[in-house]
């Protein structure tokens, strides 16, 4: 990689990881789903001017964004609002397992024995985390995050059926289609949105713009630049910086602490997900031999 591209490959996952922590802090000012509606509205307004429309695929895109966007993120971030961000970001990794399973079912992608073992290990790690007293005392947030991860993975199978429409173009219209859906879901399941918008302090709006512009619009624009330039086996491992960064940021800035049980479960999950990511990023000949 060129030095600048290497810096981008490191910086973008770090920005995404910090974004998870920022979202958790922003819940002090905004309801979770309403926060997502603001995030994707602003991101869409920034991006849609630079890409071609997708009206010919509007129906399928609406379904993809409702499943893999509005529904999944509403569940995940509502769950995040009720638990530590450092724990939630570990649980979210379950989406990698289900994404791999759905790819095998719907797109007949081959799974090596190592991948199957890694998926089982990831599930074991999630079970260990689920046994932590903080979670057993109130399992609802955990359930929402896991359900959101499963639904997100299902949404990705619909998105894949859209074909190669271009990464930045997809992100722009994904945000544009998601935003009104988030507003509707927030209206149905939340209250106090407009009061929150009127009374939110400056720091809360700075966090909204971080999520919308830095994390979503800028982050994905830079990431898809790398996707179009390098092989996946070169850039996929950098995604693993997301949970690591989020855990570190949550401990440093939110004062969270990982229990021994969550730490052990998290290490199992991250190790398994690392293997899955690397196996998926391999060229076919190497993957078949794994």
Protein Blocks (a to p, Z undefined) as FASTA:
>chain_A
ZZklmmmmmmmmmmmmmmmmmmmmmmmmpcfklmmmmmmmmmmmmmmmmpccfklmmmmm
mmmmmmmmmmmmmmmmmmmmmpcfklmmmmmmmmmmmmmmmmmmmnopacdfklmmmmmm
mmmmmmmmmmpmklmmmmmlmmmmmmmmmmmmmmmmmmmmnopnbjklmmmmmmmmmmmm
mmmmmmmmgghklmmmmmpcfklmmmmmmmmmmmmmmmmmmmmmmmmmmcfklmmmmmmm
mmmmmmmmmmmmnopacdfklmmmmmmmmmmmmmmmmmmmpcfklmmmZZ
